[in-house]
Amino acid sequence: MKKNKEHLDGVIVPAITPVNATDRVDERQFRKVLRRLIEAGVHGIFVGASAGEGPLLRDREWRRMVAIAAAEVNGRIPLLGGAMDTSTSRVCDKVRILRELGFRYVVVTPSYYL
């Protein structure tokens, strides 16, 4: 059976985003996490998930995090970006940023728990 490239399937892992003591993304460690997941054979990676890395990073760090992920994964496997936030307009802003960075898949969940 021929696979449809528009369809996500398999193991898609929400990646943790290591941060330092000042809540800045630890780029070296984050890239290491992403490479490890790819080497392990996952079928996709989800960054900026709802466990805190996405909605709780400052805007500039969230942008930096998704840019690092896009550069590291570089189209090797599907990359999903979390666009969780506290208003529709802020979510739409994040979706635009993700699209500009080449993200094909965007995940939005309600922010009721913030």
N, C-alpha and C positions, 0 to 999 in steps of 0.2 A: 504494500500500500504506500503510495506517495504521500509524503508529509506536506501539509499546507504551512508555509512559512509564516502565515498570519496567525497561526494558532500556537498558543503557549501550552506546553505540557512538560511533564517530567518533574524534576526536583528544582524548585526555585527557592533559594535561600535568602532570608532577610539577613544582610550583613551587619555586624556590629560596626560602629564607628568609634575607634579609639580616640580619646581626647586627652590633652595634657592638663596640668593643674589649673590652667587659666581658661579651660573649656575651648581651646583651639584644637582643631582636628590634627591629630598626629599623622602627618602624611605618610611617613615611612611605614608606620605600623598599619595604617589603613590599606596602603598598597599591598603590603604583605598579606593581610586578610583576604583581599580580593584575589590575589594570585593563588593563594592556597585553595580557595573555593574553586577556581577554574581548574587547577591541577587535580583536584579531587573528582572532577567530572560532573559538577552540578550543571543543570540545563539552563539556569538563569540566576541572576542575582538581583535582589531588591535592596536599594539603598535609601536612606532617609525614612526608614520605617517608623512605626508609631511607638516604638519602645523608648523614645526619648531623643534619639539622634536627629530625627527630622524636625519635629515641632519645637524642640527645646533649644536647638542651636540658634545663636544670633543669625540674623539674615546673611551677613557676609560669610559666616562660617558654613551655613547651609549651602550657599552658592559655591564656596570653595570645595566642600565635600562632594557635591554632585559633579563638579568639574573634574576633580581628581578621579572619581569613579569612571566617568566617561572616557577620560584619557587612558586609564589603566586597562579597562575592559576592552576598549577599542574595537567594538563590534564582534569580538570572538564568540560571545554568547549573548542572549537577550539581557538587557539591563533595564530594570524597572525603577522609576524614581518616585519617591513618596512626596506628595504635595499636600500634606496635612497642615492646616492652619486654622485660625480662629474666625475667619470671615470668607465669604465667597470671593471677594475681590483679591484677598491675599492668596487664596488657593489658585485663582486664575493667573496671578502674577507668577507663582511658582511653576505652573504648567507651562507658561510662555518661556520661562528660563530653561526648563527641562527640554522643551522642543528645540530651542536655539542651540542647545548642547548636543542635539541629536538623539535624545531619548525617544524611543518609539512607544514605550509603555509608561503610563502614569497611573499611580495608585492614590486614590483619595478616600479617606475614611472620616467619619464625623469626629469632631473635636470635643465631644461631650465630656471626655474624661480630663480635659486640661483644667 
